Amino acid sequence: MTKPPRFHVIQGAPAPDTPVEQVRKRVRAMPKPPAMIQCHRCGGREVIETKIGMLLKDGKPTGGTKTLLCVGCLLRGERVTL
């Protein structure tokens, strides 16, 4: 039975930022009102309200827990709750 390879941390400079990550950092740093919701991953300010655990009662949807999802991350296939 072979052992899995061990990974070692390489000391030195961090990996260079990609152009996409530079844009994300710039967007996150832009001024905004304190009450405005902003995605912690991409810096986007567009959200979708979703409900989890909905029930059908007499043919109408009821209940459920509301959550906010980032639209930008959702379009990339990531589910980021805010």
N, C-alpha and C positions, 0 to 999 in steps of 0.2 A: 504494500500500500504506500503510495507516494504522498508526501506532504505538500500542501498548497504553497505556492511561492510567497515569501514574506515581502511586504512593501516597506520601504524605508523613506523617511521624510528627508528631502534634500534641502539643506540650508542654503539660502541665497535670496535673490530678488524674486518677488512674486511674478506670476505669468503676466505678460502685457495685456492691457485691456483691448478688447476688440472694439471696432467702431460702434457696434450696436450697444455694447455696455457703456461706452462713453456717453451716448445719447441718453440712455436710461439714467445715468448719474446726473446729467444736466437737468433732465425733466424732474427728477426727485428733488433737486435743490431749488427749483423755481419757487418763488413766493406764492402762498395761497392763504385764504382765510383759515383760521384755526379750526373751524367746524367742518371744513370740506374734507370729504373722504378721499383718500388716495391709496392706491395699491402699494404695498410694501415691497413687492417684487419688481414690478416694471415702472412704477410711478404714474400709471394711468389714473384718470379721474372719472372714467365711465364705468358704471356698475349696472348689473341686472339684479332685480330682487326675485328670489326663487323661494319656493315653499317645499319643505321636506316632510313627508308623512301625511299627505292629504288623504281625506276619507270622502267617499261619496255617500251622502245622506239624502234620501228622497230625490236622487238625480242631480244634486248640487254639491259642488266641492266645499268641504268644511275642514276646519282645523289646520294642522300643519305648523311647522316652525319656519319662520322667515329667516333667510340668510341673504347676504349681498355677495355677488360674485363679480370679479373684475372681468370686463368685456375683452380687454386686450389679451389677457392671459388665456381666457376661455377660447378665443379664436386660434391660439397656438396649441390648444389641446390640454391646457393645464387648468385645474380647478382650484382657484385661489379664493378663499373666503375672507371677507373683510369684516 
